[in-house]
Amino acid sequence: MQNRTLKFVLGALCILFIPFFAMLFSVDGWDWHLFDYVVVGILLAGMGASLAYATGSGNSKHRVIGFALVGLLILTYVHVAVGIVDWLPLAGS
């Protein structure tokens, strides 16, 4: 179980290579700092762990909880990126 979860988390964290290489090759529009990588890394690790939990050998209750966590993490990422509502902290621009 732990090996499977680790694979999901590391697979999700591989997405961080996209902004890394974009910053490395000076692509316009990519201006990330260490804080950005840390926040997105935490969200991606949580998403990988949630997907591993949702697709595991558990019952339907585990699937619902896992996919609900994935949805919550996607909403959190969208809020941090562009700001869904202004009154919540860390609203993006």
Secondary structure, DSSP 8 states (H G I E B T S, - for coil): -HHHHHHHHHHHHGGGHHHHHHHHTT-TT----HHHHHHHHHHHHHHHHHHHHHTSS--HHHHHHHHHHHHHHHHHHHHHHH-SSTTSTT---
